[in-house]
Amino acid sequence: MSHPPRTRNFKAWANLMPGAPSRLIVVGEVETPASNHKPHLSPSSVSNPQGRLLLDLSINDTGGIGTQAFQFWPARYESPAGQGEYNEVVILWQGSPLMKLPVSEAH
């Protein structure tokens, strides 16, 4: 198991603004070891307890030649969500909890 990457500025909210479908949005930044390595958030295969969404964080090699400099890159996840559907997002790194984010609501 590799060490988890450094992260910053993670937050989660349910966008419930009128005029558009409601969505859960999770954003943050993840440090990668090269410019051709990008972070990716995806739903975990681990079952989600009610009110909690588990997301797997991975770092994918996009191919090509990249600079070998540590750099923060944006990570984002969006999915449909109703009011009160989620109260917490848990980000997992290789199956272990990396962080827990409370879900706020934007009306």
C-alpha positions as CSV (number, residue, x, y, z in Angstrom):
1,M,0.0,0.0,0.0
2,S,1.4,3.4,-1.0
3,H,1.3,6.4,1.2
4,P,-1.8,8.6,0.6
5,P,-1.2,11.8,-1.4
6,R,-1.4,15.2,0.1
7,T,-4.7,16.9,-0.3
8,R,-6.2,20.4,0.3
9,N,-9.4,22.4,0.0
10,F,-11.8,19.5,-0.1
11,K,-15.5,20.3,0.4
12,A,-18.9,18.7,-0.4
13,W,-22.3,20.2,-1.0
14,A,-25.7,19.5,-2.4
15,N,-26.6,22.1,-5.0
16,L,-30.4,22.5,-4.6
17,M,-30.7,25.8,-6.5
18,P,-34.0,26.1,-8.3
19,G,-34.0,25.7,-12.1
20,A,-31.6,22.8,-12.3
21,P,-31.6,19.2,-11.2
22,S,-30.2,18.8,-7.6
23,R,-26.6,17.5,-7.6
24,L,-24.0,16.4,-5.0
25,I,-20.6,18.1,-5.8
26,V,-17.3,17.2,-4.2
27,V,-14.2,19.2,-5.0
28,G,-10.6,19.4,-3.8
29,E,-7.0,19.3,-4.8
30,V,-4.6,16.4,-4.8
31,E,-0.8,16.4,-5.1
32,T,0.6,14.1,-7.8
33,P,4.3,13.2,-8.5
34,A,4.2,14.2,-12.2
35,S,2.2,16.4,-14.5
36,N,0.8,13.4,-16.5
37,H,-0.7,11.9,-13.2
38,K,-4.2,13.2,-12.5
39,P,-6.5,12.5,-9.5
40,H,-9.8,10.8,-10.0
41,L,-12.8,10.4,-7.7
42,S,-15.3,7.5,-8.3
43,P,-18.0,5.8,-6.3
44,S,-16.5,3.0,-4.1
45,S,-17.5,-0.6,-4.5
46,V,-17.8,-0.7,-0.7
47,S,-21.5,-0.5,0.3
48,N,-22.6,3.0,1.3
49,P,-24.3,3.4,4.7
50,Q,-27.5,5.5,4.4
51,G,-26.7,9.2,4.3
52,R,-23.0,8.6,3.5
53,L,-21.3,8.4,0.1
54,L,-17.9,6.6,-0.2
55,L,-15.6,7.8,-3.0
56,D,-12.4,6.2,-4.1
57,L,-9.5,8.5,-4.8
58,S,-7.0,7.3,-7.3
59,I,-4.2,8.8,-9.3
60,N,-4.2,7.9,-13.0
61,D,-1.3,8.1,-15.4
62,T,-2.7,9.9,-18.4
63,G,0.2,8.8,-20.6
64,G,2.6,10.9,-22.5
65,I,5.6,12.7,-21.1
66,G,5.1,14.7,-18.0
67,T,7.3,16.8,-15.8
68,Q,8.6,15.1,-12.7
69,A,7.5,17.8,-10.3
70,F,5.0,17.5,-7.4
71,Q,1.9,19.6,-8.2
72,F,-1.6,19.9,-6.9
73,W,-4.4,19.1,-9.4
74,P,-8.2,19.5,-9.1
75,A,-10.4,16.5,-8.3
76,R,-14.1,16.7,-8.8
77,Y,-17.1,14.4,-8.5
78,E,-20.7,15.1,-9.3
79,S,-23.9,13.0,-9.1
80,P,-27.6,13.5,-8.8
81,A,-28.7,14.0,-5.2
82,G,-31.9,15.0,-3.4
83,Q,-32.3,17.2,-0.4
84,G,-31.0,15.5,2.7
85,E,-29.9,12.4,0.7
86,Y,-26.3,12.7,1.9
87,N,-24.9,14.2,5.1
88,E,-21.3,13.0,4.7
89,V,-18.8,12.0,2.0
90,V,-15.9,9.7,2.9
91,I,-12.9,9.8,0.6
92,L,-11.0,6.5,0.5
93,W,-7.4,5.9,-0.5
94,Q,-6.8,2.2,-1.4
95,G,-9.8,1.2,0.7
96,S,-8.9,3.1,3.8
97,P,-10.6,6.4,4.9
98,L,-8.5,9.4,4.0
99,M,-11.0,12.1,5.1
100,K,-14.6,12.7,6.0
101,L,-16.5,15.7,4.6
102,P,-19.8,17.1,5.9
103,V,-22.3,17.9,3.1
104,S,-23.7,21.4,3.2
105,E,-26.7,22.5,1.1
106,A,-26.8,25.4,-1.3
107,H,-30.4,26.6,-1.9
